[in-house]
Amino acid sequence: MNVDPYSSSNPPSPANRIEMEGETGAAGLGRPGSVDDFDPSQIPVLPDGATPEERDEHWYRYVYQGDRMPQLTVRAVAMGAFLGMGMSIAHIYTALKIGWGFGIAITACVLSYVIWNGLRALSGKRLGQMSMLENACMASTASAAGYSTGSTVATAVGAHLLITGEHLPWQSLTGFVFFAAALGVFWAIPMKRQMINVEQLAFPSGVAAAETLKSLYTHGAAAMRKAYALVAMLGVGAFIGILRAPENAMSWLDRILNSTLRLPDKLWFQPAGTPANPRYNGLSFEPSGLLIAAGMLVGPRVAYSLLAGSCFLYFFMAPWLENLDAREAAAAAAAGTTYVRQVELTAGGTMFQVVRWSLWGGTATMVMASLTSLALSWKTIARSFNVFKGRKAGLSAAESLEVPATWLIIGLIPIGIGMVLVQYFAFQIEIWLGIIAVALSFVISLVCSRATGETDTTPTGAMGKVTQAVFAVLSPGNITHNLMSAGATSSSGLAAADLLTDLKTGYVIGANPRKQFWAQFIGVFFGTIITIPGWYLLVPDKAALEKFDPPATKIWAAVAEALTKGLSSIPSTAQAAIVIGAILGVSLTLIEKLFPKAKKYLPSVTGLGFSWVMNFYNCFAFAIGATITLVWGMLDKRSRDGYNVPIASGLIAGESLMAALIAILITIYQMAQR
């Protein structure tokens, strides 16, 4: 049996890649030679059972290209910083809007290739072509700046704003964002060789990015069509973002849109609410390309689970709760006592806040499902600690290219101390608790990295809840400690997993891992620079955050409140929903694990949990997107497989970026008017 150590045995996840169907996949490999004259048959295939040393030698001899083409260059880092900083704002917006995060490396690779070639054409070819390895470094910088750095700003920091009503000082947040992401980057150093070189973990999104680059640099017609489709839909998404700009925010924008076309914020399925007949908040349709595109990416199983759970909530539970509150309120009035409602009414009693009640049950479902899945993956966790296995004395040529352990020590000491001091001075987390948080960040980085390598899913949410539970014991009753410690550890976990995914891309195409490490670390600086002002401009206060109705942020806040205030602060029916949701989350996860063939017939536990945290309009739009993908596949599967991801990715990037920029402009405009 022969194996190919430079590709994944598991196909990359459709939600995170652009498939390059019909393209050859070995372009650019081998020595000597170039992308254009390479013959894949020249590479001998490794036999089954090859030792790690044999794999390293084979990779160095036939794949490594780091000494034959430019990689870490100023133009590569500049392009990555430019794209990453823009995508950082879009990522925060998407995380607030739908609670989901989508990797940006593939999108960055495609945009970089198209933009640079456009600049070359404008310069009359005086600019040289950016090499494939330069584009890989560009993607590392972009991914660090736009995806992994500041990832918990929209969750942990947002939850803190929801609960306290006050923003954290920008100085505190700057140090927190930088040190948390930098910790993850350095924690990845001891994991790289074990997980990528020795165990050959799949890291599907990393392989997908490598295949995308190889297809682009062989100038395949199919690859270029997909690239242009992504760029075109990015423009469409941006146009939708403009048409959905909020009313009465900027007079000049209102004049333009009111004279042409403005998409409504919501299309309600109920008449305007009254105190006698309140409207169910969220029972509407939001004409957003972003939400529909997200449904195209997550697929029918998750999207239809979202819709089913939301329909059950809005059309069965909400009327039942409304009648319960009416009966109990009448009985309390007759008895001259006070009744605390199960579901909150707002807007003068005309808006029934269904999701504020249901998020407890939905959160319990997802948290218990995540923790159960984590417990069932104990072998994965145990294997994570294989990074401590010793190596034989002496370094081979391939090993000499790896990031040395001395870099870990030199970087980790000041970064770890910085993280502890930021937590102490900014959040009053005692020194010993800060040290525990830093130590936990390593364990969580291990678990997140291995989970990403094996499943293409980074469980930052679940691991954040683990830290929240730990700090509920170590620092009981302190919401700030609970949220910020969990935010630090989960941010580190995502940063480590993101770097290893990028290093997998480099491993497949023969990049120098040290140069990729530096590209990623540089991206942390650019990510911090844009994340901090972007956050305050996008979300100037609690009211602005509440307009997003952010599902993931509400989950973090709910867990923090439950762990610090106790269940007595939660309505009795919501407490029952927590128990039922927890049982549902554990049960579905166990059934999926014990009977894997039955999984396709079961609802998605993630979808069901999120369906009680999101409003109906989110779930409905997701289902529309999944239906488009499903019908498209029935009509033309090849076309769907080739273009679904670039079209959806372009829509998400375009609308989220434009909507975020408009929100920032509105904040600046309003500040100038004061």
C-alpha positions in Angstrom: 0.0 0.0 0.0 1.3 3.5 -0.9 0.5 6.7 0.9 0.8 10.3 0.0 2.0 12.2 3.1 1.3 15.6 1.6 -2.5 15.3 1.2 -5.3 14.6 3.6 -6.8 11.2 3.8 -10.0 13.0 4.7 -11.4 15.5 2.2 -11.4 19.1 3.3 -14.6 20.3 4.8 -16.9 21.9 2.2 -17.6 24.8 4.6 -14.0 25.9 4.7 -12.6 25.3 1.3 -12.8 25.9 -2.5 -12.7 22.6 -4.2 -10.5 22.6 -7.3 -12.2 19.7 -9.1 -10.5 18.4 -12.2 -7.2 20.2 -11.5 -3.9 18.3 -11.0 -2.6 18.6 -7.5 1.1 18.4 -7.5 2.1 21.6 -9.1 5.2 23.3 -7.8 6.7 20.2 -6.0 10.0 18.6 -6.6 13.6 19.6 -7.0 14.9 20.8 -9.2 12.2 22.4 -11.5 9.5 25.0 -11.4 5.7 25.1 -11.3 5.5 25.0 -15.0 7.8 22.0 -15.8 7.1 19.8 -12.9 6.2 16.2 -13.6 4.3 14.6 -10.6 5.5 11.1 -11.6 9.0 12.2 -10.7 8.3 12.0 -7.0 8.6 8.5 -5.6 5.7 7.5 -3.3 6.6 6.7 0.3 5.9 3.1 1.3 3.4 2.4 4.0 5.0 2.4 7.5 7.8 4.9 6.6 9.5 6.3 9.7 9.2 10.0 10.6 12.9 10.4 9.7 12.2 8.9 6.2 9.2 11.2 5.8 11.3 14.2 6.7 14.0 13.3 4.3 11.5 12.6 1.5 9.8 16.0 2.1 13.1 17.9 2.2 14.3 16.2 -1.0 11.2 16.3 -3.2 8.8 18.9 -1.8 10.7 21.7 0.0 11.1 24.8 -2.1 12.0 27.4 0.5 15.5 28.0 -0.8 14.4 28.3 -4.4 11.7 30.9 -4.4 10.9 34.0 -2.3 8.6 33.5 0.7 8.7 36.0 3.5 8.8 39.3 1.6 7.7 42.8 2.4 5.0 42.7 -0.4 3.7 39.4 0.9 3.4 40.7 4.5 1.9 44.0 3.2 -0.7 42.2 1.1 -1.6 39.9 4.0 -1.8 42.8 6.4 -4.1 44.8 4.0 -6.4 41.9 3.4 -6.3 40.7 7.0 -7.1 44.1 8.5 -10.1 44.4 6.3 -11.3 40.9 7.0 -10.8 41.4 10.7 -13.6 44.0 10.8 -15.8 41.7 8.6 -15.0 38.8 11.0 -16.1 40.7 14.0 -19.3 41.7 12.3 -20.0 38.1 11.2 -19.3 36.8 14.7 -21.7 39.3 16.2 -24.4 38.7 13.5 -24.6 35.0 13.4 -22.2 33.6 16.0 -20.2 31.6 13.4 -16.7 32.1 12.3 -15.4 31.1 8.8 -11.7 30.8 8.1 -10.3 33.4 5.7 -7.1 31.9 4.4 -8.5 30.5 1.1 -10.4 33.8 0.5 -7.2 35.7 1.1 -5.2 33.5 -1.2 -7.7 34.0 -4.1 -8.0 37.8 -3.5 -4.3 38.2 -3.2 -3.7 36.4 -6.5 -6.3 38.4 -8.3 -5.3 41.8 -6.8 -1.6 41.3 -7.4 -2.1 40.1 -11.0 -4.3 43.2 -11.5 -1.5 45.4 -10.2 1.0 43.7 -12.4 -1.2 44.4 -15.4 -1.5 48.0 -14.5 2.3 48.3 -14.1 2.9 46.9 -17.5 4.4 43.7 -15.9 7.1 45.8 -14.2 6.0 44.1 -10.9 7.1 40.6 -10.6 4.7 37.8 -10.0 4.1 36.9 -6.3 5.4 33.3 -5.8 3.2 30.6 -4.4 5.2 30.6 -1.2 4.9 34.3 -0.9 1.1 33.8 -1.2 1.3 31.2 1.6 3.1 33.7 3.9 0.5 36.3 2.9 -2.3 34.0 3.9 -0.6 33.4 7.3 -0.4 37.1 8.0 -4.0 37.6 6.8 -5.4 34.8 8.8 -3.6 35.9 12.0 -4.8 39.5 11.5 -8.3 38.8 10.3 -9.4 35.6 12.0 -7.5 34.4 15.0 -6.4 37.7 16.6 -9.1 39.2 18.7 -11.5 36.4 18.0 -13.0 36.6 21.5 -13.6 40.3 21.3 -17.1 39.6 19.9 -17.8 36.9 22.5 -16.0 37.3 25.9 -15.5 41.0 25.6 -19.0 41.5 24.1 -20.5 39.4 26.9 -18.8 41.7 29.5 -20.3 44.7 27.8 -23.8 43.1 27.7 -23.6 42.3 31.5 -21.9 45.4 32.9 -23.1 47.9 30.3 -19.6 49.4 30.1 -16.7 49.1 27.7 -13.3 47.9 28.9 -10.6 50.6 28.5 -8.9 50.4 25.2 -5.4 50.1 26.8 -6.5 47.0 28.7 -8.1 45.4 25.7 -5.1 46.1 23.5 -2.8 44.1 25.8 -5.3 41.4 26.3 -5.9 40.8 22.5 -2.2 40.9 21.6 -0.9 38.7 24.4 -3.7 36.1 24.1 -3.1 35.6 20.4 0.7 35.7 20.7 0.5 33.0 23.4 -1.3 30.7 21.0 1.2 31.3 18.2 4.1 30.4 20.5 2.3 27.4 22.0 2.0 25.9 18.5 5.8 25.6 18.2 6.2 22.3 20.1 3.1 20.9 18.4 4.0 21.4 14.8 6.4 18.6 14.1 4.4 16.0 16.1 1.0 16.8 14.6 2.0 17.6 11.0 5.3 15.8 10.2 5.0 12.7 12.4 1.3 12.0 12.8 0.3 13.6 9.5 -3.0 15.0 10.9 -5.3 16.1 8.1 -5.9 19.8 8.8 -8.4 19.8 5.9 -8.6 23.5 5.5 -4.9 23.7 5.3 -4.8 21.1 2.6 -7.6 22.9 0.8 -5.7 26.2 0.9 -2.6 24.4 -0.5 -4.7 22.8 -3.3 -6.2 26.2 -4.1 -2.7 27.8 -4.4 -1.4 25.0 -6.6 -4.4 25.2 -8.9 -4.1 29.0 -9.2 -0.4 28.8 -10.0 -0.9 26.1 -12.7 -3.2 28.8 -14.2 -6.0 26.2 -14.5 -9.1 27.6 -16.2 -11.5 26.1 -13.6 -9.5 27.6 -10.7 -9.5 31.1 -12.3 -13.3 30.9 -12.9 -13.8 30.2 -9.3 -11.5 33.0 -8.2 -13.4 35.5 -10.4 -16.7 34.1 -9.1 -15.6 34.8 -5.5 -14.5 38.4 -6.4 -17.7 39.1 -8.3 -19.9 37.9 -5.4 -17.8 39.9 -3.0 -18.9 42.9 -5.0 -22.5 41.7 -4.9 -22.3 41.3 -1.1 -20.9 44.8 -0.7 -23.7 46.2 -2.8 -26.3 44.4 -0.6 -24.5 45.8 2.5 -25.0 49.3 1.1 -28.7 48.7 0.4 -29.2 47.5 3.9 -27.6 50.6 5.6 -29.7 51.7 8.6 -32.1 54.6 8.2 -31.7 58.1 9.8 -28.0 57.5 10.6 -26.3 59.7 7.9 -28.4 62.2 6.0 -26.3 62.0 2.8 -26.6 58.2 2.7 -30.3 58.4 3.3 -30.8 60.8 0.4 -28.9 58.4 -1.9 -30.7 55.2 -0.8 -34.2 56.7 -0.5 -34.0 58.0 -4.1 -33.0 54.5 -5.4 -33.6 51.3 -3.4 -33.3 50.5 0.2 -33.7 47.0 1.5 -35.8 46.8 4.6 -34.2 45.7 7.8 -36.9 43.1 8.5 -40.1 41.8 6.9 -42.4 40.9 9.8 -44.7 37.9 9.7 -46.9 39.5 12.4 -48.7 42.8 12.7 -47.4 45.5 14.9 -47.6 44.4 18.6 -49.9 45.8 21.2 -50.0 45.2 25.0 -53.0 42.9 24.5 -51.3 41.1 21.6 -47.5 41.5 21.6 -45.4 40.7 18.6 -42.8 37.9 18.9 -39.4 39.5 18.6 -37.5 37.9 15.7 -40.4 36.3 13.9 -39.5 37.9 10.6 -37.3 37.6 7.5 -34.1 39.6 7.1 -33.1 40.2 3.5 -29.4 39.5 4.0 -27.1 37.8 1.6 -24.7 37.1 4.5 -27.2 34.9 6.3 -28.3 33.0 3.2 -24.7 32.5 2.2 -23.9 31.1 5.7 -26.7 28.6 5.1 -25.1 27.6 1.8 -21.9 26.8 3.7 -23.2 25.0 6.8 -25.3 22.7 4.7 -28.9 21.2 5.0 -28.5 19.2 8.2 -27.4 22.1 10.3 -29.7 24.7 8.6 -32.8 22.6 8.7 -32.1 21.7 12.4 -31.9 25.5 13.0 -35.3 26.0 11.3 -37.0 23.1 13.0 -35.8 24.2 16.5 -36.8 27.8 15.8 -40.3 26.8 14.6 -40.9 24.7 17.7 -39.8 27.6 19.8 -41.9 30.3 18.1 -45.0 28.3 17.1 -45.3 26.1 20.1 -43.3 27.2 23.1 -43.9 31.0 22.7 -47.7 30.8 22.7 -47.6 28.3 25.6 -45.4 30.7 27.6 -47.5 33.7 26.7 -50.6 31.9 28.0 -48.8 30.8 31.1 -47.7 34.3 31.9 -51.2 35.7 31.3 -52.8 33.1 33.6 -50.3 33.5 36.4 -50.4 37.3 36.2 -54.2 37.2 36.5 -54.1 34.8 39.4 -51.4 37.0 41.2 -53.5 40.1 40.6 -56.6 38.5 42.1 -54.6 37.4 45.1 -52.9 40.7 45.5 -49.4 39.3 45.1 -46.6 40.0 42.7 -45.8 37.7 39.7 -42.4 37.6 38.0 -42.9 36.9 34.3 -41.3 33.9 32.6 -40.7 35.9 29.4 -39.7 39.6 29.3 -41.9 42.1 27.5 -40.3 45.2 26.1 -41.3 48.2 24.0 -44.1 49.2 26.3 -45.3 45.6 26.6 -45.7 45.2 22.8 -42.6 42.9 22.1 -42.4 39.3 23.5 -38.7 38.5 24.0 -38.8 34.8 23.2 -35.1 34.3 22.8 -34.2 35.9 26.1 -36.0 33.0 27.7 -34.9 30.2 25.3 -31.2 31.0 25.2 -30.8 29.2 28.5 -32.0 25.9 27.1 -30.1 26.4 23.8 -26.9 27.2 25.7 -27.3 24.1 27.9 -27.7 22.0 24.8 -24.6 23.3 23.1 -22.4 23.4 26.2 -23.3 19.8 27.3 -23.0 18.5 23.7 -19.5 20.1 23.4 -18.3 18.8 26.7 -19.7 15.3 26.0 -17.9 15.3 22.6 -14.8 16.5 24.3 -15.0 13.7 26.9 -15.6 11.1 24.2 -12.5 12.4 22.5 -10.2 11.6 25.4 -7.9 9.7 23.1 -7.4 12.8 21.1 -6.6 14.8 24.2 -4.2 12.1 25.4 -2.5 12.1 22.0 -2.0 15.8 22.2 0.6 15.3 24.9 2.8 13.3 22.5 4.5 16.6 21.7 6.6 15.9 24.8 8.1 12.8 23.3 11.9 13.1 23.0 13.8 13.2 19.7 17.0 11.5 18.7 20.1 13.5 19.0 21.2 15.5 16.0 19.1 17.4 13.5 18.4 16.4 9.9 18.2 19.0 7.1 14.4 19.0 7.4 14.4 19.3 11.2 16.8 22.2 11.0 14.1 24.2 9.2 11.6 23.8 12.1 11.0 26.6 14.6 13.5 25.8 17.4 12.5 25.3 21.0 14.6 28.2 22.0 12.2 30.5 20.2 9.4 29.1 22.4 11.4 30.0 25.5 12.5 33.4 24.4 9.0 34.4 23.3 6.9 32.7 25.9 8.6 34.2 29.0 7.8 37.9 28.2 4.5 37.1 26.6 3.3 34.9 29.5 4.4 37.6 32.0 2.7 40.2 29.9 -0.6 38.2 29.9 -0.5 37.7 33.7 0.2 41.4 34.3 -2.5 42.6 31.9 -5.0 40.4 33.7 -3.8 41.7 37.1 -3.8 45.4 36.3 -6.8 45.5 33.9 -9.1 42.9 35.4 -7.8 42.5 38.9 -7.2 38.8 38.4 -4.7 37.8 41.0 -1.2 36.8 39.9 -1.6 33.1 40.8 -4.9 33.0 38.9 -3.3 34.6 35.9 -0.6 32.0 35.9 -3.2 29.3 36.0 -4.9 30.9 33.0 -1.7 30.9 31.0 -1.1 27.3 31.9 -4.6 26.4 30.9 -4.1 28.2 27.6 -1.4 25.6 26.7 -3.7 22.7 27.5 -6.5 24.3 25.5 -4.2 25.0 22.6 -3.2 21.4 22.5 -6.8 20.2 22.4 -8.0 22.8 19.9 -5.0 22.1 17.6 -5.5 18.4 17.6 -9.3 18.7 17.2 -8.7 21.0 14.2 -6.2 18.7 12.7 -8.5 15.7 13.0 -12.0 17.2 12.4 -11.4 20.7 10.9 -13.4 22.1 13.8 -11.8 24.3 16.5 -13.8 23.9 19.8 -13.0 27.3 21.2 -16.5 27.7 22.5 -16.5 24.5 24.5 -13.0 25.0 25.8 -13.9 28.5 26.8 -16.8 27.1 28.9 -14.2 24.7 30.6 -12.2 27.7 31.7 -15.4 29.5 32.8 -16.2 26.5 35.0 -12.7 26.3 36.4 -12.7 30.0 37.3 -16.2 29.8 38.8 -14.5 27.6 41.4 -11.3 29.5 41.7 -12.8 33.0 41.7 -16.6 32.5 42.5 -19.0 35.3 41.8 -16.7 37.4 39.7 -18.1 37.8 36.2 -15.1 39.8 34.9 -12.6 37.1 36.0 -14.9 34.4 34.5 -15.1 36.0 31.1 -11.7 37.4 30.6 -9.8 34.3 31.7 -11.9 32.2 29.4 -11.5 34.7 26.6 -7.7 34.5 27.0 -7.5 30.7 26.9 -9.9 30.2 24.0 -8.2 33.0 22.0 -4.9 31.2 22.5 -6.4 27.9 21.4 -7.8 29.4 18.2 -4.5 31.2 17.4 -2.5 27.9 17.8 -4.9 25.9 15.7 -4.9 28.6 13.0 -1.1 28.7 12.8 -0.9 24.9 12.5 -3.5 25.0 9.7 -1.4 27.5 7.9 1.8 25.4 8.5 -0.1 22.4 7.0 -0.6 24.5 3.9 3.1 25.2 3.9 4.0 21.6 4.5 2.0 20.5 1.4 3.6 23.1 -0.9 7.1 23.0 0.5 7.3 26.2 2.5 9.9 27.1 5.2 8.0 26.8 8.5 10.2 29.4 10.3 9.2 32.0 7.7 5.5 31.1 8.1 5.8 31.4 11.8 7.2 35.0 11.5 4.4 35.8 9.0 1.8 34.6 11.5 3.4 36.5 14.4 3.6 39.7 12.4 -0.1 39.3 11.6 -0.9 39.4 15.3 0.4 43.0 15.5 -1.7 44.0 12.5 -4.8 42.2 13.9 -4.4 44.0 17.2 -4.0 47.4 15.6 -7.2 47.1 13.6 -9.3 45.0 16.1 -9.2 47.5 18.9 -10.4 50.7 17.1 -12.7 48.5 14.9 -14.4 47.1 18.0 -15.1 50.5 19.6 -16.3 52.0 16.4 -18.5 49.0 15.4 -19.9 48.7 18.9 -19.8 52.1 20.5 -22.0 51.1 23.4 -24.3 48.4 24.8 -27.3 49.6 22.8 -25.3 49.2 19.5 -24.3 45.7 20.6 -27.9 44.7 21.4 -29.0 45.7 17.9 -26.9 42.9 16.6 -28.8 40.5 18.9 -25.5 38.5 19.0 -26.1 34.8 19.6 -22.6 33.7 20.6 -22.1 36.7 22.8 -25.4 36.0 24.6 -24.2 32.4 25.2 -21.0 33.5 26.9 -23.0 36.0 29.0 -25.6 33.4 30.0 -22.9 30.9 31.1 -21.1 33.6 33.1 -24.2 34.7 34.8 -25.3 31.2 35.6 -21.9 30.3 37.0 -21.5 33.4 39.1 -25.1 34.3 40.1 -26.6 30.9 40.4 -29.7 29.4 38.9 -32.1 31.3 41.2 -31.8 34.3 38.9 -33.3 32.3 36.0 -37.1 31.8 35.5 -38.4 28.5 36.7 -39.5 27.3 33.2 -36.0 28.4 31.8 -34.4 26.2 34.5 -36.5 23.3 33.3 -35.3 24.1 29.7 -31.7 24.0 30.9 -32.2 20.5 32.3 -34.0 19.3 29.1 -31.5 21.0 26.9 -28.5 19.4 28.7 -30.1 15.9 28.4 -30.8 16.5 24.7 -27.2 17.7 24.1 -25.7 14.7 25.9 -28.1 12.2 24.4 -27.7 13.3 20.7 -23.9 13.4 21.1 -23.8 9.9 22.6 -26.1 8.5 19.9 -23.9 10.0 17.1 -20.8 8.5 18.7 -22.2 5.1 19.3 -24.2 4.8 16.1 -22.3 6.9 13.5 -24.4 5.5 10.6 -27.5 7.0 12.2 -25.9 10.5 12.3 -27.3 11.6 8.9 -30.9 10.8 10.1 -30.5 12.8 13.3 -30.8 16.6 13.7 -27.6 18.5 14.3 -27.2 19.1 18.0 -25.3 22.4 17.2 -28.2 23.5 15.0 -30.8 22.7 17.6 -28.9 24.5 20.3 -28.3 27.6 18.2 -32.0 27.6 17.1 -32.9 28.7 20.6 -30.2 31.3 20.8 -30.8 32.8 17.3 -33.9 34.7 16.3 -36.2 33.1 13.8 -35.1 35.3 10.9 -31.5 33.9 11.3 -32.7 30.3 11.2 -35.1 31.0 8.3 -32.3 32.6 6.1 -29.9 29.7 6.9 -32.6 27.3 5.7 -33.1 29.3 2.5 -29.3 29.1 1.8 -29.2 25.4 2.4 -32.2 24.8 0.1 -30.4 26.8 -2.6 -27.4 24.5 -2.3 -29.6 21.4 -2.2 -31.6 22.2 -5.3 -28.5 23.4 -7.1 -26.9 20.1 -6.4 -29.9 18.2 -7.8 -29.8 20.3 -11.0 -26.0 20.3 -11.5 -23.9 18.7 -8.9 -20.6 19.5 -10.6 -21.4 23.1 -10.8 -22.6 23.2 -7.2 -19.5 21.5 -5.9 -17.2 23.9 -7.8 -18.9 27.2 -7.2 -21.0 27.0 -4.0 -18.1 27.8 -1.6 -16.6 30.7 -3.6 -20.0 32.3 -4.2 -21.0 32.0 -0.5 -17.6 33.1 0.7 -17.7 36.2 -1.5 -21.2 37.1 -0.3 -20.2 36.8 3.3 -17.0 38.7 3.0 -18.5 41.5 0.9 -21.6 42.2 2.9 -20.0 41.8 6.3 -17.1 44.1 5.3 -19.4 46.8 3.8 -21.9 46.6 6.7 -19.0 46.9 9.2 -17.5 49.9 7.4 -20.9 51.6 7.2 -21.4 51.0 11.0 -18.0 52.5 11.7 -18.7 55.5 9.4 -22.0 56.1 11.2 -20.2 56.1 14.6 -17.5 58.6 13.3 -20.2 60.7 11.7 -22.3 60.9 14.9 -19.2 61.7 17.0 -18.4 64.6 14.6 -22.0 65.9 15.0 -21.7 66.2 18.8 
